[in-house]
Amino acid sequence: MEKVREIVREGRRVGKEDPRRVVHAFKVGLALALVSSFYYYQPLYDNFGVNAMWAVMTVVVVFEFSVGATLGKGINRAVATLVAGGLGIGAHHLASLSGTTVEPILLAIFVFVQAALSTFVRFFPRVKARYDYGVLIFILTFALISVSGFREDEILDLAHKRLSTVIMGGVSCVLISIFVCPVWAGQDLHSLLASNFDTLAHFLQEFGDEYFEATEDGDIKEVEKRRRNLERYKSVLNSKSNEEALANFAKWEPRHGQFRFRHPWKQYLAVGALLRQCAYRIDALNSNINSDMQIPMDIKKKLEEPLRRMSSESGKSMKEVSTSLKKMTKPSSFDIHVVNSQSACKTLSTLLKSGILNDVEPLQMISLMTTVSLLIDIVNLTEKISESVHELASSAKFKNKTKPSKSDSGSIVRAMPNKSHDDDDDHVVTILGDVDTSNNVDQSHGEISVHSCHHVAIKIDDDDSIHEKHEDGDHIHVHTSRVSCEHTNASDLLDSGVQKN
């Protein structure tokens, strides 16, 4: 009895985790009941006979959770059955011309050759990704048609009935999958990417409290709970196979919602790959935080302000992308947060060069510099993610955010001058979009001219590179100092941090 209760509890858990699974189970039952009428309804059985079982088999093996997976398998099965059936009939006809003695030998040779070649083709990466099931059905159907045709006089009728029942079973699956509570793989991939951004943003925004707060500063239970929540990022590390499968299924799907037929699913994979790189850094950062060798809090506090800002601004940028993806709009203030995180990175570099850590022990310095280096890597990756997300938004034709109201249109961004920077490092940041007074561009040098605008992007011009994002709207020109962390790495920080040790 306990086993039964355990099964019931597990069933409830699975159903609550994703209610669509319950609906999918009913859809499969409906499709099977529908194609079973080939057996139950006498006129249909008289027409198809035992071949009606192929319709039942097709439903069992073709019906998948998402529309894309069902369509992919259905098309693969139908095309493979048609091609293999035609080749099987041709092979049988050629073999029959050679006489009854040689015919079985030729049929065996044909079966061997096609099975060997088809099996080898299955190893091709492109075939393995999208057409593996079709090649498998091709091998099976060719063998069944050519072998059974040796003992069957009406081979054309046999091939016709099998193809017809396979198509009927496949069409039943596709129609029920599309029109009865459809599950779109493309939507799932889109939601997964937004969720991954949200997960990493949560860690980065909470990093400061975890790293700079001693256990005795708060309740131990609350600290442990926060640490468990921070480790949600681990789901991003293992998301590659799921993303690739969903992208593959999404390519089969028709247009639905805001997802066009040739939606840039490959760009989703590119963004996902960058997110995983960021998650690997976060994993190393989390391991360093929880290592046995802990740095005294007074040493950490020396770098608290820039480190907090680096992680917080990177987290805000990812949170902005997550929100924009959910709404399928272009991110407006994402680039501002990226610039702010780079500004904090520049401040950190200046602090280290000032010799603030000269009295720190070498082993403590190594641990601290590991954390700093990982955060700098995350900041630089955030910039790459910014470029990739803008490319995705442009390719997918995401909508621009709604125009600001008159009360908001007068908002002004102020750039505070920083006298510590030379004029030689100046570049121009051009912002197109809603002006958010909460996201000021830090470490800037120069002046601002403000005009009404609707969307946000950034253009950075310097001697080394040009990063430009085009959007509709008027311009806000911000002359600011270079804040990129592109040339900052762990070795530079170690050199500057231990220069007097």
N, C-alpha and C positions, 0 to 999 in steps of 0.2 A: 504493500500500500504506500509505503514511503517513496518507492520508486515512481509511482504514478503521480504523487504530489510534486516530486522533483521535476518530472516531465512537464506538468502543468505550469509550474513556476517558470521553467525555462521558456515555455511557449509564450507566456505573458510577457516575459522580458524581451524576447525577440520581437513580438508584436508591438510593444510600446517603443522599442528602439527605432523602428521604422514601420508605421502602420501600412505603408504601401505594400509590404510583404504579404499581409493578409489579403489585400485586394488582388495581388498577383496570383495567389493560390486559387482564388475563386475564378479568375480569368482563365487559368490553365484548365480547371475543371469544366468551365463552359465550353472551351474549344474542343476538349476531348469528347464531351457529350454531343457536340454538334457533328463532328466527323464520324462518331460511332453510328450515326444514322445510316451510313453506307452499309453497315451490317444489319441493322434492325429493320430498315425499310426494304421490303422485298424487291421492288422494281430496281432500286439502286444496286442491290446485291446481285440481281440477275445480270446487270450490265457489267459490273466490275469483278464480281466473284471474290476470291480470296485476296486479290490485289488491293481490295479496299483496306486491308490491314496496313498498307503503306501510308495511307492518310493518317492513321492513328500513330504510327511510328514517327511520321514527320512532325506531328504536333508535340510529341514527347521530347524529341531531340532538338527542335527548332525554337520552341517558345522559351524566350529568355526574359529576364527582369525588365530590361529597357527596350524601347522601340528600336534603337539603333542596333542592339545585339540581335534582336529578332529579325529585323530586316536583313542584316548581314548574313545570318545563317540561312534565312529563307532564300535569298538570291543565290547564295553559294550553292545550296542544295538543288535549286531548280536548274540553274545553268549547268552544274556538274552532271545532273541526271540527263539533261537534254544532250549534251555533248558526248557523254559516255555511252548513252543509248544509241546515238547515231554511229559512233565508232564501233560499238559492239555489233551492230547489225552489219556494218561494212566488213568487219573481221570475219563474221560468220559466213557472209556471202563469198568472200575470197577463199576461205577454207573449204567451203562446199564445192568449189570448182575443181579442187585437186583430187576429188574422189574420197570414198569412205575410209580408205586406209590412211591416207595422209592428213585428212581433215582434223582429227583430234590432236595430232602432233603440231600442226600449224596453230590451232587454237591455243594450245599450251604455250607455244612460243610467243604468240601475241599477248597473252595474259602476263607472261614473265616480263616481256620488254616494257609494256606499259606500267606495270606495277613497280618495276625497278626505277624507271625514269621518273615516274610521278613521285615516288618516295624520296628520290634524291632532290627533286625540285622543292619539296616541302622544307628543306634546310635553308633555302634562300630567305634572307631576313624579311624582305618585302612580302613574299608569299606567306611566310610563317605568321606575319602580323595580321593580314587581312583575308587570305584565301586558303588557309590551312584546312579548314573544315570542308571547303569545296573540293580540294584535291583528294581528301580522304574519301568523300562520297564518289568522286570520279573513279577511284580505284575499285571501290566496292561495286558500283553499278556496272562498270565495264566487265568485271569478272562475272557478275551474276547474269548479265544479258548474254555474253558469249558462251558461258558454260551451260546455262539452262537452254539456250537456243540449240545446242547440240541434240537435246532430247525433245525439243518442242518444235512442232511444224509451223505453228502460227507465231513466229518470232516478232513480226511487226505488230501484231495485236497485243502481244505480251508487253513490248516496249511502250506502246501507246497507253495501255491501261496503267502501267506503273508511273509513267510520266504524268498522266492526268491526275492520279490520286495524290502524287507528291505535290503537284501544283495546288490542288484543292486544299490539302492540309496546310500548306504554306500560306496560302491566301487567307485561310481562316485565322491562322495565328497573327498575321500582319494586321488584318482588319480589327480584330479584337484588341490587339496591343495598342493600336493607334486611337481607336474611338472609344474604348472603355478605360477610363482613368489612366491615360498614358503616362509612362515614366520616361522622360527624355534624358538620355545620357549627356547631351550637351548642357542641359540645365544643371545636372549633377556636377559636371566638371567645373562649370562656372561657380557654383556654390562652394565647391571644395576649395577652389583657389581663394575665394573671398574668406573662407573660414581659416585657411592657412595664414593669410595676412593678419587676420584678427588674433590668431594664436601667438604668432611671433610678436605682434604689437603688445600683447598683454605682458609677455616676459620682459620686453625692453622697458616698458613703462613702470614695471614693478622692480626692475633691477636695482635702482637706487636705494629703495627701502630695504631690500634684502642685503645688499652689500655694505651699506653704511649704518645699519641698525644692529647693535649688539643684541644677543639673545635676551639678556637681562633687561633690555629696554622695553620689552613687551611680553605678553603672555606666551609661554612656551607652546601651548596648543595652537594659538593663532599663528605663530611663526611656522610651525610644522604644516599647518593647513595651507599657508601661503606658499611654502616650498613645494607642496604637492601640486598646487595650482600652476606654479611656474613650470613644472615639468610636463605640461600639456604639449609643449613644443615637440616632444618626441614623436608625436603622430605625424608631423611634417617630414621627419627623417625617412619614414617608410611609405611615403605617398607616391613614389615614382611609378610603381607597377599599376596602381589604381588610376593615376592620371593618364598613363599611356593607354590603358584599356578603355577608359571613358572617351578619350580623344579618338581612338580607333572606331568605337561604336558611333560616336557623334557624326563621323564622316558619312555614315550610311543614312542618317536621318533627313527627312524633308524639312522644309522651312517651318519653324514654329516660333511663335512669340517674336522676340527681337533677334532671333538667331537665323541668319540667312543660310541658304543651301551651301555656299562656299565660305562659311564662317572661318576665320583664321585660327583654327584649333591648334596648329603648330605653334603659334605664338603663345598660347596658353601653356604649352609644354616648356617653352623657353623661359617664361616667367616663373613657372614652377621649379625649373632647374636652379634658377638664381635664388629662389626662396630656400631650397634645400641647402645650397651653399651657405646661406645665412644661418640656417638652422644648425648646421655642423659647427659653425663658430659659436653659436649660442650654447650648444651642447658642451663644447670645450670650456666656455665661460662658466657655465653652471658647475662643471666638475672642479674648476679652479676655485670657485666660491666655496664649495663644500669640501675642499681638500683638508687634510690633517694639519697642514702648515698654514696657520692663519696670521695675517699681518695685524699688528696692533692698530687699534682704531685711530689713534692720534696721527699715525702715518697716512692712513686712508683719507682722513679729513683734509689733508693738504691738497688733495686733488679732487675733492668731492664735487665742487661746483661744475667744472668742465665735464667730469665723467657722468654726473647726473644729467647734464644737459645733452650730452652726446646720445645717451641711451634714451632719454625722454623724447627728444626731437625725432630720433629714428623711429621710435615706437609710434609717435603721432603721425608720421608720414605713412607708416604701414596701416594705421587705423583709418586714415583718410582714404587710402586705396581700397581697403575693405568695404567701407561705406559706399564709395563710388561704384565698385563692382556690383554690389547688391542692387544699386539703383540703375546700373548701366549708364552712368554719366561720367563725363571726363573729370578727373580729380582737379580741384581748383587750388587748394593750398598745399598740395603735396610737395612741390618744388621749394616752397618757402621753408618747410621743415627740414628738407635736405640741406639747404643753404645754412640754416641755423645750426644743424649738427656739425657741418663742416667748420662753421665759425667757432664752435666750442672746441673742435679738434685743433684749430689754430691757437686758441687760447691755451690749451693744454700743452702744446709744443713750446709756447713762450714761457709757461711756468716751469717746465722741465729745464729749459735752457738757462733759466735764472738761478739754477742751483738749489732749488727748494728741497731736493732730496739728497743733498750731499752727505748728511749725517745718517743715512739709512744703511743698515747692514746689507752686504751683498746678497745673501739668500733672500732676505725680505724684498730687496730691490728686484730680483728675478721674478718672484711671485707677483709683485705689483705690476711690473712691466708686461708680464704675460696677460694680465687683465686689460691693461691699456692697449696692448697690441691687438688683442681680439676685438675690443670695442672700435678701434680704428678700422680694422678690416670690415666690421659690420657697417660702419659709416660709409666706407667706400663702396661696399656692395649695395647699400641703399641707393647710392647715386646710379649704379648700373640698373638696379630695379626700376628706378624712376624713368630712365630712357626706354626700357623694355615695356613698361606699362603705358607710356605715351604712344609707343608704336602699336601696342595692342588696341588702345582706345581709338586710334586713328584708323587702323585696319578694320576693326569691328564696327566703326561708325557709331560710337557711343554718343549719346545726346549731350549737348552742353547744358550746364546747370541753368536753372531759371534766372531771369534777370532780377537784379536786386530792386527792392522798393526805393522810393524816393528818400525815405528816411535813412536807408543804408548807403545810398549812392554818394553821400558826402563824406564817407569815412576816409581818413587819411592815414597813410603809413608814414611813420617818422623813422629816418635812418640816423642813428646817433653817430657822430664822428668819432673816430678812434685815432688819436694822434700818434699811437705807437707804430702805425703802419706808414710805409713810404708811399709817396705818390706814384712811384714806378710800378707798384703792384696793383694799381687801380684797374678795374674793369667795369663793364656796364651790365647791370641786371635789368632786363626789360620785363615787366610783369603785365600780362594781359588778363584781366579777370576781376572777380570780386575782391575787394580790398578788405582784409580782415585785420582789425587793429590788434587782435590778440596774437598775431603772428608777424611781428616786426622783424625786419632784416637786421641782424646784429652785426657788430664789427664793421660797420659801413663807413664810408668816407666820401663826403660830397653832399649832393642835394637831390631833392625829389621834385618832379613836376607831376601833378595828379590830374587825370582826366577821367570822365565816366567810362567804365568798361564793364565787361560781363564775364570774362573767363580769365583763368590764370595760366601763365606759362612763364618760362624764364629763358633769357638769352644772356649768355656770359661770353664776352669777348675779351681775350687777352692775347699775349704774344704766342702762347703755346697751342691753344685750342679754341674752338668755337662750339658752344652747345646752344642750340636754338630750338624753341618750341613755338609753333605758329598756332594762333587761335584767332577767332573773330573778336573785334572790339578795339577800342582805343588803347593807347600805351601809357604806362607809368614808367618813367625812366629813373632808375636808381643807380647812382654812381657809387660803387662800393669797393672795398678792398678785397683782394683774392683771399678766399678762406678754404680753398680745396686742401684735402688731406692726401692728395694723390701721391705726393712724394714723401709722405711720412710713414715710416715703418718701425718695426720693433728695434732694429739695430740702431737707427737714428736716436730713438728714445733712450736706449741703454747708454749710448755714447754721451748724450746730454745729461742723463740722470746720474751717472757715476763718474763724471768728468774729474771730480776732485777726490774720489775715493781711491 
